[in-house]
Amino acid sequence: MRLVWKSLVFCILVVAAAVSAGAAPKAVVNEIRVAEHSDRTRFVLDLTDRVDFSVFTLADPYRIVVDFPEMAWKIDPAVAQSGTGLMKGFRFGLFKPGHSRMVIDLTKPAAVANKFLLPPEGQRRYRLVLDLVATERAAYLKSAGWPEAAKPDEAAPGDDIEVDPTAAKPKRAKRVIVIDPGHGGVDPGATGVSGVLEKDLVLSVSLAVRDALERTGRYTVVMSRDTDVFLSLKARVAVGRRAKADLFISIHADSAPSEKARGASIYTLSERASDREAERLARAENQSDVIAGVDLTNESDIVTSILIDLAQRETKNSAAKFAQALVPELQRVGGVRQKSHRFAGFRVLKAPDVPSVLLELGYLSNSLDESEMRTGRWKSAMAGAISVAVDRYFKSSRPEHKAESDR
């Protein structure tokens, strides 16, 4: 009897440990089907397990947001690109740890006429069904908006840091570099000609950059994200400010209407874009929060005082110096755009006290660029180029604030 009791206790402890370690299986989305009927567009998700979900609508642009507990998505991303009926396209992924999200873009105002979860039947598992029907804008706006429970925690510690333009960076053994892989989770970014997603490509390159910098022994590297999770623009800026970073590098891969566009480029902050393409890119990148369904009701620009503006002038100059150090290294790796150092009003570069740049690795819309960027050889070369540029930048700038590792 004692042996049986000990065995039972052991089993309970094992189960409890598995639960506390998060070993409970997540639901998996195996397929998403969209069909247009005479009076509605039906959206069906095939699920392995029962899940709780909530649905709400957002306006300007018209979107339907479906929130879930964290799930796995075994879906071909290409499926999300094709419009059907009232649906222009959709996105899905991890919104924050423990919380997945799907955002459906609408061609015009639509109401959710039905939403229900069907139980398993025969060979089929659970199915989540949404029926969308067209409606008038006035009616749409009455029901659109953020339910209190769905509002994301947009508090970004670090935004309230006071800025003293005369203050030096703290003396540390190593310089602090923040690497910011663009997009992530429910925001996939651009899609390449072969179907590769920007969020996945830039994460793999960013991790290679981290490793290259850490191998020098001269830097502490902080990643804004190191998994496939969404991070708001405000939160990305806050990562750099909390770390009191000496340099912030946001890494992206562009897409352009012309398949001929190719080559890398680097952007620094300016309220006036250097050209129309820079303005187009900044406008697209600044929509990341909208794409992911983030509440922007109380958003405000970081630059709110003369004091902060003074600090930002210094960081802009430092960012430009790093861009000048990086361009020659990009040329050694491969092609760069004409006028490879460009300027635009990227929100992610607006930390007033952290020199910040946005690096576009190349064009996913160009087959040559895309195929090259996917190779391990190219990623390693690019990581090495960025590491060399970082070394050159810190050796030539702000010698009065040298870190211990520079001495």
C-alpha positions as a printed Julia matrix, in Angstrom:
407×3 Matrix{Float64}:
   0.0    0.0     0.0
   2.87   2.32    0.91
   4.49   1.63   -2.51
   1.24   2.43   -4.3
   0.87   5.67   -2.34
   4.46   6.71   -3.11
   3.89   5.99   -6.8
   0.71   8.07   -6.77
   2.49  10.99   -5.1
   5.3   10.73   -7.64
   2.84  10.85  -10.54
   1.08  13.89   -9.07
   4.42  15.68   -8.67
   5.41  14.88  -12.26
   2.11  16.19  -13.61
   2.34  19.33  -11.46
   5.88  19.97  -12.64
   4.85  19.52  -16.26
   1.99  21.98  -15.87
   4.13  24.55  -14.07
   6.76  24.23  -16.79
   4.21  24.97  -19.45
   4.25  21.45  -20.84
   0.5   21.4   -21.46
  -0.03  21.11  -25.22
  -1.15  24.22  -27.14
  -3.93  24.16  -29.66
  -2.71  24.0   -33.26
  -4.35  25.69  -36.24
  -3.95  23.2   -39.08
  -5.93  24.93  -41.81
  -7.76  28.16  -42.57
 -10.49  28.19  -45.21
 -12.29  31.22  -46.61
 -15.32  30.97  -48.91
 -17.61  33.57  -50.44
 -21.33  32.87  -50.3
 -24.19  34.9   -51.76
 -24.65  37.13  -48.71
 -21.57  36.49  -46.56
 -17.91  35.54  -46.36
 -17.26  32.48  -44.16
 -13.96  32.1   -42.32
 -13.14  28.67  -40.82
 -10.15  27.67  -38.65
  -9.46  23.96  -38.12
  -8.15  23.44  -34.57
  -6.74  20.48  -32.7
  -8.26  21.54  -29.38
 -11.0   23.67  -27.91
  -9.96  27.31  -27.38
 -11.46  30.44  -25.9
 -11.58  33.39  -28.27
 -12.81  36.97  -28.46
 -13.7   39.04  -31.52
 -13.82  42.8   -32.02
 -13.62  45.27  -34.91
 -11.4   48.29  -35.55
 -11.89  51.13  -37.98
  -9.67  53.13  -40.35
  -8.6   50.76  -41.72
 -11.44  48.25  -41.36
 -10.21  45.2   -39.43
 -11.59  42.27  -37.48
  -9.37  41.11  -34.6
  -9.62  37.62  -33.1
  -7.7   36.98  -29.88
  -6.77  33.52  -28.56
  -4.56  31.93  -25.94
  -1.14  31.19  -27.4
  -1.47  28.71  -30.27
   0.72  27.08  -32.91
   0.0   27.96  -36.55
   0.77  25.28  -39.14
  -0.45  27.45  -42.0
   1.15  28.37  -45.31
   1.64  32.18  -45.06
   0.72  32.48  -48.76
  -2.88  31.58  -47.88
  -3.19  34.86  -45.99
  -2.36  36.95  -49.05
  -5.3   36.09  -51.27
  -8.49  38.14  -50.88
 -11.9   36.5   -50.89
 -15.25  38.26  -50.62
 -15.17  40.84  -47.83
 -11.68  39.75  -46.77
  -8.68  41.53  -48.27
  -6.18  39.33  -46.43
  -5.25  38.28  -42.9
  -2.32  37.92  -40.52
  -1.73  35.64  -37.56
   0.88  34.9   -34.95
   2.1   35.54  -31.43
   1.02  38.95  -30.16
   2.68  38.64  -26.76
   3.68  35.64  -24.63
   0.58  33.55  -23.91
  -1.55  35.49  -26.38
  -2.04  34.83  -30.12
  -3.89  37.12  -32.51
  -5.4   37.01  -35.99
  -6.17  40.26  -37.83
  -8.5   40.15  -40.84
  -8.29  43.1   -43.25
 -11.63  44.0   -44.8
 -12.4   45.43  -48.23
 -15.24  47.49  -46.69
 -17.25  47.69  -43.44
 -18.47  44.27  -42.31
 -20.19  42.85  -39.26
 -19.58  39.48  -37.62
 -23.01  37.89  -38.07
 -22.05  34.55  -36.5
 -19.14  33.31  -34.42
 -19.08  29.82  -32.94
 -16.88  26.84  -32.21
 -18.01  23.49  -33.64
 -17.13  20.35  -31.65
 -15.27  17.39  -33.2
 -17.29  15.39  -35.71
 -16.06  12.25  -37.45
 -12.51  12.86  -38.72
 -12.76  16.59  -38.06
 -11.52  18.26  -34.88
 -12.72  21.64  -33.6
 -13.69  24.35  -36.1
 -13.98  28.05  -35.37
 -16.45  29.72  -37.74
 -16.87  33.44  -38.45
 -19.56  34.71  -40.82
 -18.94  38.22  -42.16
 -21.69  40.31  -43.74
 -21.47  43.75  -45.35
 -22.73  46.73  -43.38
 -22.78  50.54  -43.57
 -19.92  52.61  -42.2
 -22.13  54.33  -39.62
 -23.26  50.99  -38.21
 -19.71  49.65  -38.29
 -18.33  52.61  -36.34
 -20.97  52.2   -33.61
 -19.67  48.74  -32.72
 -15.98  49.2   -33.59
 -13.44  49.85  -30.88
 -11.4   48.34  -28.12
 -13.06  46.16  -25.49
 -11.32  46.87  -22.2
 -10.09  43.3   -21.79
  -8.47  43.28  -25.23
  -6.4   46.42  -24.81
  -2.71  45.51  -24.94
  -0.36  46.65  -22.22
   1.3   49.46  -24.09
   3.24  50.73  -21.09
   6.83  50.92  -22.26
   9.16  51.47  -19.29
  11.84  53.89  -20.36
   9.66  56.4   -22.21
   9.45  58.53  -19.08
  13.23  58.77  -18.64
  14.29  62.38  -18.27
  16.74  63.48  -20.93
  19.75  65.61  -20.04
  21.55  66.58  -23.25
  24.74  67.32  -21.25
  24.86  63.91  -19.56
  27.39  61.32  -20.69
  26.61  57.65  -21.07
  27.45  55.71  -17.9
  30.95  54.29  -17.75
  30.71  50.57  -18.39
  33.09  47.73  -19.14
  31.44  47.2   -22.52
  29.42  49.23  -24.99
  25.74  48.28  -25.13
  24.28  47.56  -28.58
  20.56  46.91  -29.12
  19.71  44.78  -32.16
  16.08  45.13  -33.22
  14.77  42.53  -35.7
  11.83  44.23  -37.43
   8.23  42.99  -37.35
   7.43  39.62  -35.71
   4.5   37.55  -34.52
   1.21  38.81  -35.95
   3.11  41.37  -38.08
   4.96  39.41  -40.79
   6.43  42.36  -42.68
   7.15  41.94  -46.38
   6.8   38.62  -48.2
   9.57  37.51  -50.55
   9.18  36.23  -54.09
   9.68  32.66  -52.82
   7.36  33.16  -49.83
   9.97  33.89  -47.15
   8.68  36.32  -44.53
  10.62  39.42  -43.56
  10.12  38.76  -39.83
  11.85  35.36  -40.11
  14.71  36.51  -42.33
  15.64  39.55  -40.25
  15.5   37.54  -37.01
  18.01  35.02  -38.36
  20.32  37.82  -39.56
  19.96  39.71  -36.26
  20.96  36.63  -34.25
  24.04  36.27  -36.47
  24.88  39.94  -35.83
  24.5   39.39  -32.08
  26.88  36.44  -32.19
  29.45  38.36  -34.27
  29.42  41.32  -31.88
  29.63  39.13  -28.76
  32.58  37.21  -30.2
  34.65  40.41  -30.16
  34.32  40.56  -26.37
  33.81  44.32  -26.6
  30.02  44.6   -26.51
  26.97  43.71  -24.5
  24.21  42.92  -26.98
  20.53  43.3   -26.11
  17.91  41.86  -28.48
  14.55  43.61  -28.7
  13.17  40.18  -29.61
  14.84  36.8   -30.12
  11.69  34.83  -30.95
   8.77  35.22  -33.34
   6.75  37.63  -31.21
   5.17  41.0   -31.95
   6.68  44.11  -30.39
   5.15  47.57  -30.77
   7.24  50.44  -32.12
   6.96  52.19  -28.76
   8.21  49.09  -26.94
  11.17  48.75  -29.35
  12.27  52.31  -28.62
  11.89  51.63  -24.89
  14.23  48.62  -25.09
  17.03  50.9   -26.24
  16.27  53.55  -23.63
  16.04  51.1   -20.72
  19.38  49.59  -21.71
  20.9   53.1   -22.02
  22.2   51.76  -25.31
  25.19  53.28  -27.06
  23.73  52.23  -30.43
  20.38  50.9   -31.66
  20.27  48.97  -34.98
  16.85  48.04  -36.39
  17.14  45.39  -39.13
  14.63  45.02  -41.96
  14.28  43.78  -45.56
  12.46  45.97  -48.06
   9.92  45.3   -50.77
   9.23  47.56  -53.74
   6.7   47.75  -56.57
   9.52  47.32  -59.08
  11.18  43.89  -59.16
  14.38  45.58  -60.37
  15.02  47.42  -57.11
  17.8   45.76  -55.13
  20.63  46.44  -52.71
  21.08  47.45  -49.1
  20.51  50.9   -47.62
  20.7   52.53  -44.2
  18.31  55.11  -42.8
  18.68  57.72  -40.08
  15.99  59.91  -38.6
  14.68  63.04  -40.28
  11.22  64.54  -40.35
  11.83  65.34  -44.03
  12.4   62.23  -46.13
  15.4   62.26  -48.46
  13.28  61.02  -51.38
   9.86  59.58  -52.22
  11.01  56.0   -51.72
  12.29  56.79  -48.23
   8.98  58.45  -47.43
   7.05  55.42  -48.74
   9.14  53.03  -46.68
   8.82  55.06  -43.47
   5.07  55.31  -43.93
   4.84  51.52  -44.37
   7.1   50.7   -41.4
   5.25  53.15  -39.15
   2.06  51.15  -39.81
   3.39  48.07  -37.99
   1.28  48.77  -34.91
  -1.87  49.23  -37.0
  -1.16  45.98  -38.82
  -0.94  44.09  -35.52
  -4.09  45.65  -34.07
  -2.53  47.86  -31.4
  -4.52  50.47  -29.52
  -3.07  53.83  -30.57
  -5.65  55.99  -28.82
  -3.19  57.51  -26.36
  -0.1   57.43  -28.55
   2.0   60.57  -28.51
   5.26  61.54  -30.14
   8.33  61.03  -27.98
   9.72  64.41  -28.99
   7.72  66.73  -26.73
  10.15  69.32  -25.43
  13.04  71.56  -26.42
  15.29  69.66  -24.01
  14.58  66.35  -25.76
  15.01  67.99  -29.16
  18.5   69.13  -28.15
  19.44  65.61  -27.11
  18.05  64.21  -30.33
  20.24  66.47  -32.47
  23.27  64.87  -30.88
  21.99  61.33  -31.4
  21.09  62.09  -35.03
  24.66  63.23  -35.68
  26.03  60.08  -34.03
  23.66  57.88  -36.04
  24.83  59.55  -39.25
  28.46  58.8   -38.3
  27.62  55.13  -37.84
  25.83  55.09  -41.21
  28.96  56.49  -42.83
  31.01  53.73  -41.21
  28.57  51.01  -42.32
  28.1   51.9   -46.01
  31.63  50.81  -47.11
  31.18  47.5   -45.3
  27.81  46.92  -47.0
  29.51  47.52  -50.35
  31.99  44.74  -49.58
  29.19  42.27  -48.82
  27.18  43.0   -51.97
  25.21  45.66  -53.75
  23.91  48.83  -52.13
  21.31  51.26  -53.35
  22.3   54.47  -55.04
  22.34  57.1   -52.28
  22.61  54.25  -49.79
  22.39  56.57  -46.74
  18.84  57.91  -46.62
  16.63  59.82  -44.22
  13.01  59.47  -43.11
  10.72  59.79  -40.1
  10.82  56.25  -38.75
   9.11  56.05  -35.35
  11.43  53.27  -34.23
  14.42  55.66  -34.51
  12.97  58.38  -32.27
  14.67  57.62  -28.96
  16.07  61.05  -28.09
  19.05  59.69  -26.17
  20.12  56.65  -28.24
  21.84  56.89  -31.66
  19.57  54.8   -33.89
  19.67  53.5   -37.46
  17.43  51.32  -39.59
  19.21  48.91  -41.92
  17.41  47.55  -44.98
  19.32  44.4   -45.93
  17.96  44.25  -49.48
  14.76  43.71  -51.42
  12.6   40.64  -50.88
  10.74  41.64  -54.04
  13.94  41.04  -56.06
  14.67  37.36  -56.73
  18.46  37.85  -56.71
  18.48  39.78  -53.45
  16.08  37.38  -51.79
  17.93  34.21  -52.76
  21.24  35.69  -51.6
  19.88  36.92  -48.26
  18.63  33.45  -47.41
  22.1   31.84  -47.6
  24.22  31.2   -44.53
  27.27  32.59  -46.32
  25.61  35.95  -46.93
  24.21  36.18  -43.38
  27.65  35.52  -41.93
  29.24  38.13  -44.2
  26.59  40.72  -43.32
  27.0   40.07  -39.59
  30.75  40.51  -39.94
  30.3   43.74  -41.89
  28.06  45.23  -39.2
  30.49  44.18  -36.48
  33.41  45.88  -38.3
  31.34  49.05  -38.76
  30.44  49.09  -35.07
  34.13  48.82  -34.16
  35.04  51.65  -36.54
  32.24  53.86  -35.24
  33.23  53.59  -31.58
  36.92  54.07  -32.33
  36.23  57.33  -34.17
  33.41  58.87  -32.13
  33.03  60.33  -28.65
  36.53  59.43  -27.43
  35.89  61.39  -24.21
  33.27  58.79  -23.24
  35.3   55.68  -23.91
  34.17  52.42  -22.4
  36.69  50.33  -20.48
  36.86  47.95  -23.45
  38.06  50.79  -25.74
  41.08  51.59  -23.6
